[in-house]
Amino acid sequence: MENLIFVYIAALLLAALLSTRLMKILKLPNVTGYIVTGIIMGPFVLGLFFNNFTFEGIKEDYIYQFVDKIGWVSTVALGFIAFSIGTSFKGSTLKTVGKRVIVITVLEALGASVFVIFALLVAHFVSPEHISWELVLTLSAIASATAPAATLMVIKQYRARGPLVNTLLPVVALDDAAALILFAVLFQIATGLASGGELSFYKMIGKPLIEIGLSIVIGGLIGLFISFINRFFKSRNNKLVLCIFSVFVSVGLYFLFKQEFMGGFELSSLLMCMMAGALFTNICKDSDRTLDVLDRFTSPIYMMFFVISGASLDLTVFINGKGGIVILVALIYVIFRIVGKYFGALAGANITKCEPQVKKYLGFTLVPQAGVAIGLATTANKLFNSVGAYEAASMVLAIILTSTLVYELIGPLVSKFALTKAGEIPEEELPNKNNKKQIEAK
């Protein structure tokens, strides 16, 4: 059975590839197809055919074991996502976008987290046995992330342009970096609560701050190292190897520091990869050529990541009496995250005195959520499982994947609505070319 894992991986890749054709017909993002493919090909759907159509003993089934053994792909994919986010921190870009975009990014990211945490806190006090503190903190951290792909797809499709688009593009570039930092802070506290034992100031505040600081410093050193070594290689393929090295060494150091002889620190491989990418893109003059090759290399890795995320979704959460709780929490998460994004972006746009259409509609364009959010949920799932918080682990992933499917369905529609109302979609690109009132109604 061990060798059949390669047949299973091949089947996952083929099914995910074929799903893109169906998504094109349905006019949905490819990521939706990848997630649904993973769910269908996972142990809790396909696995039932090999387990007498029962969930009992499903974790001993070989499909479940297959998914578990290829779980490392998700860790590596997250590293590449974080490295890519880091490369958006170009000094020249930050100078161009200026204070305005930074203020808006911080406020819209915090706005989503604050609204979600307060809403879930109310739910926690109503039903503490179902909605734990660690679940509240983890979801509020993930709420800050935004998936720009759906919005960018709409912008390109309708050739949108104007102040709203000019503000949106740099905001989504910086948004996920803010999400990684918020996640690093809040999730460290969540894992401390989940692991149990006596809590102290050191465990709650001191150790998380040390872990975040170490992650940033080590990531910076890795970035400096690959930037220095980069000058001795001319081939883009060799330079690509350095980027891959930085991701793998970050993940390796994450596992190394978890060992007792290294202090048992829970570093953030995401922060390390992000810092490495940021320094690499700022120090190396030819980084753009290397990153172009990296984008092509990571495409199948990202596909596998989304498929494995879908396959890891424990569907028993929906049928063991907690399905209603998962759907309710997902609904609270979706609604209050959108509200937080809108008012956070509105506050930032007002403070920085943006154009009227930016104030009104920027928040709507930040609704989509997918890649980074799923990545953070996958990370939370693994770490909660490692400390014995199995309920929190399954609920986090179930809630984020459920909400992602909702966001991927409504995100492009909401983005198109906002860009149309802002008057930034040319009249000839609208379905009804004679409807000038849509453009003039801002």
N, C-alpha and C positions, 0 to 999 in steps of 0.2 A: 504493500500500500504506500510505502514511503516514496517510491519513485513516481507514483501517480500524481504527486503534487505539481509536477511540471505540466501534466495534461490539464489539471485544474487551472493553473495559471494561464495556459494557452486558451482554454475555454472562456475564462474571465475577459481576457483581452479581446478575443473575437466578438463576444457578446456585447462588450462595451463599445467596440468600434461600430457594430451593426446598429446599436441604439442611436448613434448620431444621425443615421438616416431617418429614423422614426421621429426624432426630436426636430429635425429640419421640417418635416411635414407638419408636425404639431406646432411649429414656431416657438419651441422652448429651448432654453440653453442646454448645451451638451452635458453640463454637470448634472442636470436633473436625470438624464438618461443613465449616466454613470452610477448615480446613487441607487436608482430603481433596479438597474442591472445587478448591483451588488446585493441588494435585498433579495431578489429572486434567486440568484446563484448562491446565496449564503446558506448557512446551516439551518436557519429557521424557516426556510421555504423549500429549497431543493433538498436540503438535508432530511426533511421529513419523509421523503420517498425512500430513504435508506435507513430510516429509524422507526418503521412500522407506523408512520403517521402520528407520532406522539412526541411531545417535548421531553418526556421522561428519559433521562440518560442522554440527552442530545449533546452534552458537552464531551461525551466519550466517543461520539460519532467522528468518523475520519474527516468529514468536510469541516466540522468545527475545528479539528486539529490542524487542517490545512490552513484555514484562515488565521489561526493563532500563530502558525509558524512563519507566515509571510507578513506578519504584523510589523516587522522591522522596516518594511517598505514605507509605511506611513511615517515612521520616525525620520527616515532619510528625506522623504518628500517635504515634510515640515521644515527640515533644515534648509532645503533649497528655496522654499517659499520665503523663509525669513531672510536668507542671503539676498534674494531678489528684492525684498522690501528695503533692505539696507542700501542697495545700490541706488534707490530713489533719493537718498540723502546727499545729492551732489551739492557742494558748496555754491556753485554758480546758480543752481536752480533755487536754492534757499534764498539767495540774495535777490533773485528775480521776483519770486513770489512775495517776499517781504513779510512784514509783521501781520498783515491782514489774514493771510492763509493760515499762519501758525495759530493765531488767536481763534479763528473759526474752527480749526481742526481740534484744538484742545477742548473748546466748549461743546462741540457737537459730540465728541467721544465721551466726555464726562457727563453730558446731558443724558445720553442713552443709559449709561451705567447708573446714574443717580435715580432716574425714574424707575428703572427696572428693580433696583435694590429696595426702594421704598415700597413698590407694589408687592414684591415677593415677601418683604418683611411682614406686611399685613397678612398675606396668605400663610406665612410661617406661624404667626401667633394664633391664627384660626385653626390651623392643622399642623402642629409641630411634629407629629409622628410621621407625616408624609413629606413635608417640605423642611428639610434640615438647613442649618446655618451654612454648611459647606456648599449645599446646592444653591442657596441664595447668593453667596459670594462668587461662586464660579460663574453662574449665569450672568450676573451683573458685570463681571469682567469681560466675558465674551460679547456682551451686548454692544460694546464700543466698536467692534470690527465692522467694516463695510466691504462688500464685494463690488469693485468697480466694473467688472466685466459686463454685466447686464446693462448698466448705464452707458458705458462706452460703446456697446453694440448699437444702442439706440442713436447715440450721437453720430456714429459713422453712417448708419443706415439712412438717416434723414438729413445728413450733412448740416447738423445744427451748429450754430456759431453765435457768439455774443458774450456779454459780461458774465452770464450765468455759467456757460461752458468754460470760460476762461478761469473762473474761480473754482469750479467743480474739479477740474482735472488735477491741479496740484493738491487739493484737499484730500482726494481719494488716494493720492500717492503717499501722503503722510499719515493718513488715518490708521492704517494697519500697524504702523510702528507704534502709535499711541496705544493701540489695543494690546500689543505685545507687552508693553511696559505695565499697563494696568493689570493685565493677566498675571504677570510675574509677581506683582505686589499682593493682589487679592487672593490668588490661588495658593500662594505660600501659606497664608493664614488659614485658608480652607483645609489644606492637607494637615496642618497642625491640629485643627479641630477634629478632623476625620480619624487621625491616628490615635486619638484618645490620650489617656495619661494626664498627668498634672501639667497644666499650662502655666507658663511663667512669662515674664516680660521678654526674656531672651528668646523663648520659643515662638512667641507671638510677633514680636517686633524685631529683636536683635538679630536672630538667625536669618529671617527672610531678607533683611537689609544687607547682611553679609553676603548671602547667596546672590542677590541681585548685583551687588558691587563686584563680586568675584567674576560673575558672568560677563559683565561689561568689560572689566579689565582683561580677562583672558581672551574674549572675543577681539578686543582691540589689538592684543599682542599677535593673535593669529593673523589679523588683517595686515599688520605691519610686516609680519614674516613673509606672507605670500606676495605682498607688494614689493619687498626687497628682492625675493627670488625671481620674481616675474621678469626683471630686467635682463636676466641671463638666458631667456628663451624668446625666440622669434615666432615660432609656430603657434597658431591659434589653438591647435589641438593640445600642445603642451601647456599653454596658459589655461586651457579648460581643465586640465588635470589639477592645477593648483586650486581652482575654485572647488572642484570635487573634494580635494584633500581637505580644504578648510571646513566643509560641511561634515565630513566623516570624522575629522579629529575633534570637532566640537561635540558631536554626538558621543564619541569615545570618551572624551573627558567628562561629559555629563555622567556616564555610567561609572567612570573611575572614581569620581568624587563622592559617589553614593556609598562607596565601600567604607567600612568602619575605620580602617587604618588611615583613610584620607579625611576623617572627621564626620562622615555621613552627611555631607552637604548635598542638598537637592538643587543643583545649579540649573539654570535655564539654557538649554541648548539653542533655543530660539533667539534669545538675546545675544548669545555668543555668535551665532551665524549672522545675525543682523549687523552687529558691530563689525565683523570681518568684512561683510559686503560693503558697508559704508566707507571704511578706510580704503578698501581696494579700489572702489570707483573714484575716490577723491585723489588718491596718490598716483595711480597708474593712468597715464595719458591715453593709452590705447584700450582702456577697459571696455569701451562700447563694442569693439569688434569681438572681444572674448565673450561678453555677455550675450551677444547675438547668437553665438554658437551654443552657449549654455541653455538658452531658451529652447532650442531645437532638441537638445539632449534630454531636457527634463519633461517634455510633453508626455511621453509614455509613462513616466514615473508619476506625474500628476493624475493621469487617467487611472492607474492602478490604485493610487491613494484614495480617490473618490469611490472606486468600486469596493475596496476593502472596508472603507468607512460604512458603506451601505451593508456589506456582508456582516459587519460587526454589530449591527443594530439588533439588540435582543428583543424580539417581538413578544416574548413572554411578558414583558412589562405591560403590554396593552391588554393581556388576557388574564392576568393573575389578580384581578381586582383593583389594579392601579392604573388601568388604561384611562379612566376618567380623570384621574389626578394629572397624568402626563399631558393629556389634551388641554386640560384647564390651565396648567402652568405654561404650556406652549402658547396658549391664547393670550395669557397675561403678558408673557415675554414679548410676543409679536406686537401687541397693541402699545405697550408702554415703551418699548424700544423705539418704535416709529415716532411716538409723541416726544420722547427725549431727544431724538435726532433732530426733529423739526424745531423745537424750541431752543435747543443748543445752537443750531446753525443760525436761527433767527437772532439770538442774543449776540453771537459773534459778528454777524453781518451788521447789526445795529451799532455795536461798539466801534467797528472799523469803518462805519459810514459807507457801506456798499450801495450799489445801485438798487432801486426799488424791486426789480424783478429777482435780484439775488436774495434780498431779504424774504420775499414772499415764497420762493419756490426751491431754494437750495436744499432745504430739509427733505423735500419729497424725493430728490434725486439720490439721497443717501439711504434709501430704504433697502435695496438688495443686500443680501448677506449670504456667503457661501464658503469659499475656500479656506480662509484663515479661521473663520468661526468653527468650521468642521475640524480643522486641524487642532485648534485649542480644545475642542470637546473630546477629540480622540486622545490628546495628551492627558486631559483630566480623567478620562475613562481608565487609562492604563495606570495612572498614579493612584487613583482611588482604589482600584482593584489590588494594587500592591500593598496598601495599608489596611485592607479588609473592609473598606467602605463600598461593598458591592452594590447596594441599592442606589447610592449617589452616583456610582459609576454608570450603571445602566440608564438611570433617569437623565443624566446630563446629555449623553449621546442621543437618546431617544427624543428628547425635547429639541435639541439643536437640529437634528436631521428632519424632524417634523416641521419645525419653523422654517428651515431652509427651503423645503419643497414649497411652502406657502410664499416665501419671499421670491423664489425663482419664478413663480407663476404670476405674481402681481407686480414684481419689481419693474420689469420693462414697461408695463402699461402705465404705472405711476410716473416713471421717468419721462415717457412720451407725453403724458398729460402736462407735467411741469414745464417741459421744454416748449410745448405748444402754447401754453398759457403765457409763458415768458416772451413769446414772439421770436424765439430763436431757431425755429424750424422754418426754412424758406417756404413760401406759399405753394410753390410748385411741387414740394415734397409731401404736402398734406393730401390725404385721400380725396378730400373735396376741395378742389383748387379754387372754387368760387367762394369759399367760406372765409372771407377776409375778417369777419368779426372775431374769429378765433385768435387772429394775430393782434387785432386792435384792442382786445378786451383785457389789457393788462393795466 
